[in-house]
Amino acid sequence: MPSQPPPPNPVSAADPAKPGHGIELEQRAIGLPAVTAQSAALIGPAAGSVAGLAFIAGYSGAATPLAFLIGLIVCVAVALVIGEYAKRLPSAGSFYTYLTRTFGAKTGFVTGVTLFGAYMLLFPFQLDFFGNFVSSLFAASGIHVSWVIFSVALIVLSTTLTVLGVRPSLRTGLIGLAFEMTVLTVFSIIIIAKGGASGNTLQAFNPTHSLKGTGGLLTAVVYTIFAFVGFESATTLGDEAKRPRQTIPRAVMLTTVVVGIFYVLVSYAVTIGYGISTRHVNALVAAPAPFTTLADHYGNGVLSVFVNLCVISSFTALNIVTVIAVSRIFWKMGRDQLLPKALARVNRWRAPHIACLFAGGLALVASLAFGEAYTPLAFASWVSYFATLFFIAAYLLISGGLIRFVWRDYRSEFSWIRHVTLPVISIVAMIWVLYGNVHPYPPAPLRWFIYATIGVIAVAIAIAFWLEARRPTAMQRAGEVLADVEVTEEAALAGSARHADERLGGLSGEGAD
């Protein structure tokens, strides 16, 4: 490979006290395939499908493919709305930029709080599900190891890599994406080709097969939307994408459609693989590792090795990226004196080692404490539901904001179809999903998370008004830092040390390969 210049000096590369100064982002460097691939990789389709099915089937039963299809339709509507914003604001700010331009700094701050809270909830979900998944694999072979060991191993690995410098390992993210989607697609095609347990059938898309009725189906849709989280992350590459006004909307839509079709295909294969009767669905729900069971049955034992490897790889990559994103947010908050200054320290590799350890430590304590108290699988289910409510709130704001934004700032381009009908469809779809989760009244603890979401948003609004009255600059900066979790995750997954240095003010000390 050609030689590269040495990494920039940590002092001269950027002034830590002046975020955003220093080297600029590389302009117009990546095209549609790269933007789409990075956005899809951040979703983690293998992790989403395997983890999602473990929870969704308990609500939607044999109608699980329908739940994924509804989730796809909802996310397509949101993707179209996001595309309308991206055509006009092709910058790296994503949701924060969109909503601040539409509603003002207070709404941007509240959005930052909700998005950061959602990404923080990804931590215990990843650790508890991963620990339970790997522990179940060993148990199937007669080796009993506590899930705690694997959860600890994952967060220790991720935290260590982020402290020492993680860019090279993340460059394999896109290769891993291709691997996991190929393996699970082959897995699904084999099951479908063999007709599953009792033949192919459209009954898997019949809502009457939901285990818990219409309410159960719509609760399941919340989990399917969680599986899509990250589809909007292409918007964070607006500064680097070629022809961003066209590339970003297309990448968001392409990511949503491709991953959505993948989810429907896999969920259909798993459903018919077990069978659509209530007895078979209950067996699917109770199975500690349903994908492994199906891969052994339909793939003669060979396929299961690849299926398990792609799931482990997907969760590992996602956890590493999450540690990077959250630790960088803590670093920025320490730098801006929104949290203790110690979090702003960097080590010899110019990584925010204290922030990394703090993020990893929080994740570990929450995962082990609540996972032990409520079982890891149950707790992972709850926090994924909780996190999705935050994302839905952001999607609702984006959808409603588009009408105001285009009418006010781009009146000559206003279209009643694209800028009224489309966002209204998106809003109605999400309200319908939310209504199905409050009527009939959901059981505890799901009902508590609905109130908790409202409470967090209300507190964030109160803080926004208080900061606006006393420290308006601090409110704007805090909103930017909190919302930047999306940008940081996408930059990390892209694996470019140069881009990471530019975004983080020279924080990463590795040169590009």
GULUM-444222 format. One line per field, with one value per residue (C-alpha): residue in one letter; z negated, x negated, y. Coordinates in steps of 0.25 Angstrom, whole numbers, plus 2048, in hexadecimal, padded with zeros to 3 digits. Each point is the difference from the previous one (the first is absolute). Layout:
<pts>
residuo <- [a; ...]
w <- [Z; ...]
u <- [X; ...]
v <- [Y; ...]
</pts>
This chain:
<pts>
residuo <- [m; p; s; q; p; p; p; p; n; p; v; s; a; a; d; p; a; k; p; g; h; g; i; e; l; e; q; r; a; i; g; l; p; a; v; t; a; q; s; a; a; l; i; g; p; a; a; g; s; v; a; g; l; a; f; i; a; g; y; s; g; a; a; t; p; l; a; f; l; i; g; l; i; v; c; v; a; v; a; l; v; i; g; e; y; a; k; r; l; p; s; a; g; s; f; y; t; y; l; t; r; t; f; g; a; k; t; g; f; v; t; g; v; t; l; f; g; a; y; m; l; l; f; p; f; q; l; d; f; f; g; n; f; v; s; s; l; f; a; a; s; g; i; h; v; s; w; v; i; f; s; v; a; l; i; v; l; s; t; t; l; t; v; l; g; v; r; p; s; l; r; t; g; l; i; g; l; a; f; e; m; t; v; l; t; v; f; s; i; i; i; i; a; k; g; g; a; s; g; n; t; l; q; a; f; n; p; t; h; s; l; k; g; t; g; g; l; l; t; a; v; v; y; t; i; f; a; f; v; g; f; e; s; a; t; t; l; g; d; e; a; k; r; p; r; q; t; i; p; r; a; v; m; l; t; t; v; v; v; g; i; f; y; v; l; v; s; y; a; v; t; i; g; y; g; i; s; t; r; h; v; n; a; l; v; a; a; p; a; p; f; t; t; l; a; d; h; y; g; n; g; v; l; s; v; f; v; n; l; c; v; i; s; s; f; t; a; l; n; i; v; t; v; i; a; v; s; r; i; f; w; k; m; g; r; d; q; l; l; p; k; a; l; a; r; v; n; r; w; r; a; p; h; i; a; c; l; f; a; g; g; l; a; l; v; a; s; l; a; f; g; e; a; y; t; p; l; a; f; a; s; w; v; s; y; f; a; t; l; f; f; i; a; a; y; l; l; i; s; g; g; l; i; r; f; v; w; r; d; y; r; s; e; f; s; w; i; r; h; v; t; l; p; v; i; s; i; v; a; m; i; w; v; l; y; g; n; v; h; p; y; p; p; a; p; l; r; w; f; i; y; a; t; i; g; v; i; a; v; a; i; a; i; a; f; w; l; e; a; r; r; p; t; a; m; q; r; a; g; e; v; l; a; d; v; e; v; t; e; e; a; a; l; a; g; s; a; r; h; a; d; e; r; l; g; g; l; s; g; e; g; a; d]
w <- [800; 802; 7F4; 7F8; 7F9; 7F1; 7F7; 7FC; 7F4; 7F5; 7FC; 80E; 807; 7F9; 7F4; 7F6; 7FB; 80D; 806; 80F; 802; 807; 80C; 808; 804; 80D; 80A; 80A; 7FE; 800; 809; 7FF; 7FE; 7F4; 7FA; 800; 7FC; 7F4; 7FC; 801; 7F8; 7F4; 800; 7FE; 808; 7FA; 7F1; 804; 806; 7F5; 7F4; 806; 803; 7F1; 7FB; 80C; 801; 7F2; 804; 80E; 801; 80E; 805; 7FD; 80F; 801; 7F4; 807; 80D; 7F8; 7FA; 80E; 805; 7F4; 802; 80F; 7FD; 7F6; 80A; 80A; 7F6; 7FD; 80E; 802; 7F5; 805; 80E; 7FA; 7F4; 804; 7F4; 7F6; 7F5; 803; 7F7; 7F7; 80C; 806; 7F3; 7FC; 80D; 800; 7F1; 7FA; 7F6; 7F5; 809; 804; 7F2; 7FC; 80D; 7FB; 7F3; 805; 80B; 7F6; 7F6; 80B; 803; 7F2; 7FF; 80B; 7F6; 7F7; 80C; 807; 7F4; 7FA; 80D; 804; 7F3; 800; 80F; 7FE; 7F3; 807; 80B; 7F6; 7F8; 80C; 801; 7F1; 7FB; 7F6; 7FF; 7FA; 809; 7F8; 804; 80F; 7FD; 7F8; 80B; 80B; 7F8; 7FC; 80E; 806; 7F5; 801; 80F; 7FF; 7F6; 809; 80D; 808; 80E; 807; 7FA; 804; 80E; 801; 7FD; 80E; 803; 7F4; 805; 80D; 7F9; 7F6; 80B; 809; 7F6; 7FB; 80E; 804; 7F2; 804; 80E; 7FC; 7F6; 80A; 80B; 7F7; 7FC; 7F2; 7F6; 808; 80D; 804; 7FD; 800; 7F2; 7FA; 805; 7FA; 7F4; 7F9; 7FD; 7F6; 7F3; 7F8; 80B; 806; 7F4; 800; 80F; 7FE; 7F4; 809; 80A; 7F6; 7FF; 80F; 800; 7F6; 80A; 80A; 7F7; 808; 80E; 7FF; 7FD; 80E; 7FD; 7F8; 80C; 807; 800; 806; 80A; 80F; 805; 7F1; 804; 809; 7F9; 7F2; 803; 809; 7F6; 7F4; 809; 806; 7F2; 7FB; 80B; 801; 7F1; 7FF; 80B; 7F9; 7F3; 806; 808; 7F3; 7F7; 80A; 801; 7F1; 7FE; 80A; 7FC; 7F2; 805; 7FF; 7F6; 7F1; 7FB; 80A; 7FE; 7F1; 803; 808; 7F4; 7F6; 808; 7FA; 80E; 80B; 80B; 7FC; 7FF; 80E; 806; 7FA; 805; 80E; 802; 7FB; 7F5; 809; 802; 7F1; 7FE; 80A; 7FB; 7F2; 805; 807; 7F4; 7F7; 80A; 801; 7F2; 7FD; 80B; 7FB; 7F2; 804; 808; 7F4; 7F7; 809; 802; 7F2; 7FA; 80A; 7FC; 7F1; 805; 807; 7F3; 7F7; 80A; 800; 7F1; 800; 7F9; 7F7; 807; 7FE; 80B; 80A; 7FE; 80B; 7FF; 808; 80B; 800; 7FC; 7F5; 7F7; 7F3; 809; 806; 7F2; 7FB; 80B; 7FF; 7F1; 801; 80A; 7F8; 7F3; 806; 808; 7F5; 7F5; 808; 808; 7F3; 7FA; 80B; 80A; 80B; 80B; 7F9; 7FD; 80E; 805; 7F7; 803; 80F; 7FF; 7F7; 80A; 80C; 7F9; 801; 80E; 804; 7F8; 809; 80D; 7FC; 7FE; 80E; 807; 7FA; 802; 80F; 802; 7F9; 805; 80F; 7FF; 7F9; 806; 80E; 804; 80F; 7FF; 7F7; 804; 7FA; 803; 7FB; 7F5; 7FA; 804; 7FE; 7F2; 7FC; 804; 7F8; 7F4; 801; 802; 7F3; 7F8; 804; 7FB; 7F3; 7FE; 801; 7F5; 7F6; 804; 7FB; 7F4; 801; 7F4; 7F7; 802; 80E; 7FB; 7F7; 80C; 807; 7F4; 7FE; 80F; 7FE; 7F3; 806; 80B; 7F6; 7F8; 80C; 804; 7F2; 801; 80E; 7FB; 7F4; 808; 80A; 7F5; 7F9; 80A; 80E; 806; 7F6; 805; 80E; 7FE; 7F7; 80B; 80B; 7F7; 7FC; 80E; 806; 7FB; 80E; 807; 7F7; 802; 80F; 801; 7F7; 809; 80C; 7FA; 805; 7F7; 807; 800; 7F1; 7FD; 808; 7F8; 7F2; 801; 802; 7F5; 807; 802; 80B; 80E; 80C; 807]
u <- [800; 7FB; 7FA; 808; 7FC; 7FE; 80C; 803; 7FA; 80B; 7FD; 800; 80A; 80B; 803; 808; 806; 806; 807; 802; 7F3; 7F4; 800; 80D; 807; 7FC; 80A; 808; 7F7; 80A; 80B; 80E; 7FB; 7F6; 80B; 80A; 7F7; 7FB; 80F; 804; 7F4; 804; 80D; 7FA; 80A; 7FB; 801; 80E; 806; 7FB; 803; 80D; 806; 7FD; 809; 80A; 805; 805; 80A; 803; 7FE; 801; 803; 7F2; 7FD; 80C; 7FA; 7F3; 808; 808; 7F3; 7FA; 80B; 800; 7F1; 801; 80A; 7F6; 7F4; 808; 802; 7F1; 7FD; 807; 7F8; 7F3; 802; 800; 7F7; 7F5; 7F7; 7FB; 809; 80B; 80D; 7FA; 7FE; 80D; 808; 7F8; 802; 80F; 804; 7F4; 7F5; 809; 806; 7F2; 7FB; 80C; 7FD; 7F2; 804; 80A; 7F6; 7F5; 809; 804; 7F2; 7FC; 80B; 7F9; 7F5; 808; 808; 7F3; 7F9; 80C; 804; 7F2; 7FD; 80D; 7FE; 7F2; 803; 80B; 7F7; 7F7; 80B; 805; 7F3; 800; 7F7; 806; 7FA; 807; 805; 7F9; 7F2; 803; 807; 7F3; 7F7; 807; 800; 7F2; 7FC; 807; 7FB; 7F2; 800; 805; 7F6; 7F4; 806; 80A; 801; 7F9; 809; 80C; 7FC; 805; 80E; 804; 7FB; 807; 80D; 7FF; 7FC; 80C; 80A; 7FB; 800; 80E; 806; 7FB; 805; 80E; 800; 7FC; 80C; 80A; 7FB; 803; 80D; 7FE; 807; 80D; 7FF; 7FF; 80C; 805; 807; 7F3; 805; 80E; 802; 80A; 7F3; 7FB; 7FF; 805; 80A; 7FE; 7FA; 7F5; 7FE; 7FE; 7F7; 7F8; 7FF; 7F9; 7F5; 7FF; 7FD; 7F5; 7FA; 800; 7F9; 7F4; 807; 800; 7F1; 7FC; 805; 7F3; 7F7; 806; 7F3; 7F8; 80A; 7FF; 80C; 806; 80D; 803; 7F7; 805; 80F; 7FD; 7F7; 80A; 80B; 7F7; 7FB; 80E; 806; 7F4; 7FF; 810; 801; 7F5; 807; 80D; 7F9; 7F9; 80C; 809; 7F5; 7FF; 80F; 803; 7F4; 806; 80F; 80B; 809; 800; 7F8; 7F5; 800; 7FF; 7F4; 7FA; 802; 7FA; 7F4; 7F3; 7FA; 80A; 7F7; 7F6; 80B; 805; 7F2; 7FD; 80D; 800; 7F2; 7FA; 7F9; 7F6; 808; 802; 7F1; 801; 80D; 7FA; 7F3; 808; 808; 7F4; 7F9; 80C; 802; 7F1; 7FF; 80C; 7FB; 7F3; 806; 80A; 7F4; 7F9; 80C; 805; 7F1; 7FE; 80D; 7FB; 7F2; 807; 809; 7F3; 7F9; 80C; 801; 80E; 7FA; 7F3; 7F4; 7F9; 808; 7F9; 7F3; 7F9; 7F5; 7F3; 808; 809; 80C; 80A; 7FC; 807; 80D; 7FF; 7FE; 80C; 809; 7FC; 801; 80E; 804; 7FB; 806; 80E; 7FF; 7FC; 809; 80D; 7FC; 7FE; 80D; 809; 7F8; 7F8; 80A; 80C; 7F7; 7FB; 80E; 805; 7F4; 802; 80F; 7FC; 7F5; 80A; 80A; 7F5; 7FD; 80F; 801; 7F5; 806; 80D; 7F9; 7F9; 80D; 808; 7F5; 7FE; 80E; 7FB; 7F2; 804; 80C; 7F8; 7F2; 802; 80E; 7FE; 7FC; 80C; 808; 80D; 7FC; 7F2; 800; 80E; 806; 7F3; 7FD; 80E; 800; 7F3; 806; 80D; 7F8; 7F8; 80C; 807; 7F4; 800; 80F; 7FF; 7F6; 809; 80D; 802; 7F8; 7F2; 7FB; 7F5; 7F5; 803; 80B; 7F5; 7F7; 80B; 801; 7F1; 7FE; 80A; 7FA; 7F2; 805; 807; 7F4; 7F7; 80A; 800; 7F1; 800; 808; 7F8; 7F3; 805; 803; 7F3; 7F6; 805; 7F2; 7FE; 80E; 7FC; 7F3; 806; 80A; 7F5; 7F7; 80C; 805; 7F2; 801; 806; 7F4; 7F6; 805; 801; 7F1; 7FB; 807; 7FA; 7F3; 7F8; 7F6; 7FF; 80F; 800; 7F5; 807; 80D; 7FA; 7F6; 7F3; 805; 7FC; 7F1; 800; 7FD; 808; 7FC]
v <- [800; 80E; 807; 809; 80D; 7FE; 803; 80F; 805; 800; 80E; 806; 7F7; 807; 809; 7F7; 80C; 804; 7F4; 800; 807; 7FA; 7F6; 800; 7F4; 7FA; 805; 7F8; 7F3; 7F5; 7FB; 7FA; 7F1; 804; 809; 7F5; 7F5; 809; 803; 7F1; 7FC; 809; 7F9; 7F2; 7F8; 7F2; 806; 806; 7F4; 7F6; 809; 805; 7F3; 7FB; 80B; 803; 7F2; 800; 80B; 7FE; 7F1; 7FA; 80E; 805; 802; 809; 808; 802; 804; 80A; 805; 801; 809; 809; 802; 802; 80C; 806; 7FD; 808; 80C; 800; 800; 80D; 806; 7FA; 807; 80D; 7FE; 7F7; 802; 7F6; 805; 7F7; 800; 80C; 808; 7FD; 803; 80C; 807; 7FC; 803; 807; 7FC; 7FB; 7F5; 7FD; 7FE; 7F7; 7F8; 7FF; 7FB; 7F6; 7FA; 7FF; 7F9; 7F6; 7FD; 7FE; 7F6; 7F8; 7FD; 7F6; 7FB; 7FC; 7FA; 7F8; 7FA; 7FD; 7F9; 7F8; 7FC; 7FB; 7F9; 7F9; 7FB; 7FA; 7FA; 7F9; 7F9; 7FC; 80B; 809; 80E; 80C; 80B; 80A; 7FB; 802; 80E; 804; 7FB; 808; 80D; 7FE; 7FD; 80C; 80A; 7FB; 802; 80E; 803; 7FB; 804; 7F9; 805; 7F5; 7F5; 809; 800; 7F1; 805; 801; 7F2; 7FB; 806; 7F8; 7F4; 800; 804; 7F5; 7F5; 803; 802; 7F2; 7FB; 805; 7FC; 7F1; 800; 806; 7F7; 7F4; 805; 802; 7F7; 7FF; 807; 80F; 808; 80E; 7FE; 805; 80E; 7FE; 809; 7F6; 7F7; 80B; 7F9; 80C; 806; 80E; 806; 7F5; 802; 80F; 7FE; 7F7; 80B; 809; 7F5; 7FF; 80F; 7FE; 7F6; 80B; 80A; 806; 801; 80F; 800; 803; 80E; 802; 7FE; 80D; 807; 7F4; 7FB; 803; 808; 7FF; 806; 7F4; 7F5; 802; 7FE; 7F4; 7FA; 801; 7FA; 7F5; 7FC; 800; 7F7; 7F7; 7FD; 7FF; 7F6; 7F8; 801; 7FB; 7F5; 7FB; 801; 7F8; 7F5; 7FF; 800; 7F5; 7F9; 7FD; 800; 80A; 7F8; 806; 7F4; 802; 80F; 7FD; 7F7; 80C; 80A; 7F6; 7FC; 805; 801; 7FE; 804; 7F5; 7F6; 803; 800; 7F3; 7FA; 805; 802; 7F3; 806; 808; 80C; 803; 803; 80B; 805; 801; 807; 80B; 803; 800; 809; 809; 803; 802; 80A; 807; 801; 805; 80B; 803; 802; 809; 809; 801; 802; 80B; 807; 7FF; 805; 80C; 803; 800; 809; 80A; 7FE; 7FA; 7F4; 7FF; 805; 7F2; 7FA; 80A; 7F9; 7F9; 7F5; 7FE; 7FA; 80D; 7F8; 805; 7F4; 805; 803; 7F2; 7F9; 809; 7FC; 7F1; 800; 806; 7F6; 7F4; 804; 802; 7F4; 7F7; 806; 800; 7F3; 7F8; 806; 7FE; 7F6; 805; 7FD; 807; 80C; 801; 7FF; 80C; 809; 7FE; 804; 80C; 805; 7FE; 80A; 80B; 7FD; 800; 80E; 805; 7FB; 806; 80E; 7FE; 7FD; 80B; 80A; 7FD; 807; 80D; 800; 7FF; 809; 80B; 7FF; 7FA; 804; 800; 7F1; 7FD; 7F3; 7FC; 7F1; 800; 80A; 7FE; 7F3; 7F8; 805; 7FF; 7F1; 7FE; 807; 7F8; 7F3; 802; 805; 7F4; 7F7; 808; 7FF; 7F1; 801; 807; 7FA; 7F6; 804; 7F9; 7F7; 805; 803; 805; 80A; 806; 803; 808; 809; 800; 805; 80B; 804; 801; 809; 809; 801; 803; 80B; 806; 800; 806; 80C; 802; 800; 809; 80A; 7FF; 7FA; 7FF; 7FD; 7F5; 7FA; 801; 7F9; 7F5; 7FD; 7FF; 7F7; 7F7; 7FE; 7FE; 7F2; 7FC; 807; 7FA; 7F2; 801; 806; 7F4; 7F6; 806; 7FD; 80C; 805; 80D; 802; 7FD; 809; 80B; 7FE; 7FE; 80C; 7F7; 7F6; 7F4; 7FD; 7F6; 803; 7FB; 7F4]
</pts>
